[in-house]
């Protein structure tokens, strides 16, 4: 006689094979979870390569970068790991160090931050990779050796911050400060790429951008003494430079001529008075590097947050500041016209 199934007596437990499969699935999921969580919390790796440029070796830039990254949620040692490399020298004979660093970290890095001439050396390798590179900062002329435009999306894994020191702005400042000025010397070193770029920029200035000033080109590659002799002949009324003249500032100051120039080192607003005190700098332009560090951090955080892609990041200009040094004006017995004061951002006293 067949067994009679009573109401409510049927089992609610799944068959043993189904239960076994469920347990195995849960076990497999448990094995996967740690690696998934680890991948989600893996800190970003940012490689910074800089060189020992005076006076601060790009330190304000790095500090501002890390502070801004922390404000955006990327704290050092937690959400981001920094590999900060300072080359042995500020000269391009340290290029092998740059190449070695890029080769060592390009498979691990999420981003490279490269400063000045380091950027072009690193670019030779990174242009063949997918790792984003930010130049922070470089001269606009140098940036244009790596990108076709500074005003459009790069469509490659490179962007960053660029410095501008328009020669016409320096000459305009010279004209406002010294209305009777007729001759100005650009002191440069033809062995230095940045100096060569500015030499070309001065040579290409249209007449109206020269403000009636004759420009003399004094090349330190020919020796310091010929440059000094020309400055002391009495024709030139002021001079300036960009990179090559910087190591010779104290010697050049013996000419007792006013300096109206552009400063490329990493000078902050609070440091400019110390920097101009060692020679006869009357006025000029400079770019606080801390600003470029903050801007680079904003770009980096946007990249890491997935808000943008490096190929779409249009390069940004640095913050240029114009100044007049009243102390040196008094020393040189130069009265500052009001029109010149209106043209600058700050006065050094």
Residue pairs with C-beta under 8 A, 6 or more apart in sequence:
13 19
14 22
43 77
43 78
43 79
43 80
43 81
44 74
44 79
44 80
44 81
44 110
44 111
44 304
45 80
45 81
45 83
45 105
45 108
45 109
45 110
45 111
46 80
46 81
46 82
46 83
46 109
46 110
46 111
46 112
46 113
46 300
47 83
47 85
47 101
47 102
47 105
47 109
47 111
47 112
47 113
48 62
48 65
48 82
48 83
48 84
48 85
48 112
48 113
48 114
48 115
49 85
49 87
49 98
49 101
49 102
49 112
49 113
49 114
49 115
49 118
49 122
50 57
50 58
50 61
50 62
50 84
50 85
50 86
50 87
50 114
50 115
50 116
50 118
51 57
51 58
51 86
51 87
51 89
51 90
51 94
51 115
51 116
51 117
51 118
52 86
52 87
52 88
52 89
52 90
53 90
53 116
53 265
53 266
54 90
54 246
54 265
55 265
55 266
55 267
55 271
55 275
56 265
56 266
56 267
56 268
56 271
56 289
57 86
57 266
58 115
58 266
58 289
59 266
60 266
60 268
60 288
60 289
60 290
60 293
61 115
61 136
61 137
61 266
61 289
61 290
61 292
61 293
61 296
62 84
62 293
63 290
63 293
64 289
64 290
64 291
64 293
64 294
64 297
65 113
65 136
65 293
65 294
65 296
65 297
65 300
66 76
66 82
66 297
67 294
67 297
68 293
68 294
68 297
68 298
68 301
69 75
69 76
69 80
69 297
69 300
69 301
70 76
72 297
72 298
72 301
72 305
73 79
73 301
74 80
74 300
74 301
74 304
76 82
80 304
83 105
83 109
85 97
85 101
87 94
87 97
87 98
87 118
88 94
88 97
92 117
92 121
95 121
98 114
98 118
98 121
98 122
99 121
99 122
99 124
99 125
102 112
102 122
102 125
102 126
103 125
105 112
106 112
106 125
106 126
106 129
106 131
109 131
110 131
110 132
110 304
111 131
111 132
111 133
111 134
111 300
111 303
111 304
112 122
112 126
112 131
112 132
112 133
112 134
113 134
113 136
113 296
113 300
114 122
114 123
114 133
114 134
114 135
114 136
115 135
115 136
115 137
115 138
116 137
116 138
116 142
117 138
117 142
117 193
117 194
119 133
119 135
119 138
119 142
119 146
119 160
120 138
120 142
120 145
120 146
122 133
123 133
123 146
123 158
126 133
126 157
126 158
127 156
127 157
127 158
129 157
130 157
131 157
132 157
132 158
132 159
132 303
132 310
133 157
133 158
133 159
133 160
133 310
134 158
134 159
134 160
134 161
134 296
134 299
134 300
135 142
135 143
135 146
135 158
135 159
135 160
135 161
135 162
136 160
136 161
136 292
136 293
136 296
137 160
137 161
137 162
137 163
137 287
137 289
137 292
137 318
138 160
138 161
138 162
138 163
139 162
139 163
139 164
139 165
139 194
139 197
139 264
140 150
140 162
140 163
140 164
140 317
141 194
141 197
141 198
141 201
142 162
142 193
142 194
142 197
143 150
143 160
143 162
143 315
144 150
146 158
147 154
147 156
147 158
147 159
147 315
150 162
150 314
150 315
150 317
151 314
152 314
153 311
153 312
153 313
153 314
154 310
154 311
154 313
154 314
154 315
155 311
156 310
156 311
157 310
157 311
158 310
159 299
159 310
159 313
159 314
159 315
160 296
160 299
160 315
160 316
161 292
161 295
161 296
161 315
161 316
161 317
161 318
162 315
162 316
162 317
162 318
163 264
163 287
163 317
163 318
163 320
164 317
164 318
164 320
165 198
165 242
165 262
165 264
165 285
165 320
166 201
167 186
167 198
167 201
167 202
167 205
167 209
168 205
168 209
168 210
168 211
169 285
169 322
170 240
170 260
170 261
170 262
170 284
170 285
171 184
171 205
171 209
171 210
171 211
171 213
171 215
172 211
172 343
173 260
173 283
173 284
173 285
173 322
173 340
173 343
173 344
174 181
174 184
174 211
174 213
174 238
174 260
174 283
175 181
175 211
175 212
175 213
176 337
176 339
176 340
176 343
177 258
177 260
177 282
177 283
177 324
177 334
177 336
177 337
177 340
178 237
178 238
178 258
178 334
179 337
180 237
181 213
181 237
181 238
182 212
182 213
182 214
182 237
183 213
183 214
183 215
183 216
183 235
183 236
183 237
184 213
184 214
184 215
184 216
184 236
184 237
184 238
184 239
184 240
184 260
185 215
185 216
185 217
185 218
185 230
185 231
185 236
185 238
185 239
185 240
186 198
186 199
186 202
186 215
186 216
186 217
186 218
186 239
186 240
186 241
187 218
187 220
187 227
187 231
187 239
187 240
187 241
187 244
187 245
187 248
187 252
188 195
188 196
188 198
188 199
188 217
188 218
188 219
188 220
188 241
188 242
188 243
188 244
188 245
189 195
189 219
189 220
189 221
189 243
189 244
189 245
190 196
190 199
190 219
190 221
191 221
191 244
192 243
192 244
194 242
194 243
194 264
195 241
195 242
195 243
195 244
198 242
199 217
202 215
202 217
203 217
205 215
216 230
216 235
216 236
218 226
218 227
218 230
218 231
218 239
219 227
220 227
220 244
220 245
220 248
224 248
224 251
227 252
228 251
228 252
228 254
228 255
230 236
231 239
231 252
231 255
231 257
232 255
236 257
237 257
237 258
238 257
238 258
238 259
238 260
238 282
239 252
239 255
239 257
239 259
239 260
239 261
240 259
240 260
240 261
240 262
240 284
241 261
241 262
242 261
242 262
242 264
243 264
245 252
245 261
246 264
246 265
249 259
249 278
249 279
250 278
250 279
252 259
252 279
253 259
253 278
253 279
253 280
256 280
256 332
257 280
258 280
258 281
258 282
258 328
258 332
258 334
259 279
259 280
259 281
259 282
259 284
260 281
260 282
260 283
260 284
261 281
261 284
261 285
262 284
262 285
262 286
263 272
263 275
263 284
263 285
263 286
265 275
266 289
267 275
267 286
267 288
267 289
268 288
268 289
268 290
269 288
269 321
269 346
272 286
272 323
272 346
272 348
273 325
273 327
273 348
273 349
275 281
276 284
276 323
276 325
276 327
276 328
276 348
277 327
280 328
280 331
280 332
281 325
281 328
282 324
282 325
282 328
282 329
282 332
282 334
283 322
283 323
283 324
283 325
283 340
283 344
284 322
284 323
285 320
285 321
285 322
285 323
286 320
286 321
286 323
287 318
287 319
287 320
287 321
288 318
288 319
288 321
289 318
291 318
291 319
292 318
292 319
295 316
295 318
299 308
299 313
299 316
302 308
302 313
303 309
303 310
303 313
321 345
321 346
322 343
322 344
322 345
322 346
323 344
323 345
323 346
323 347
323 348
324 336
324 340
324 341
324 344
324 347
324 348
325 347
325 348
326 336
326 347
326 348
326 349
327 348
327 349
329 335
329 336
341 347
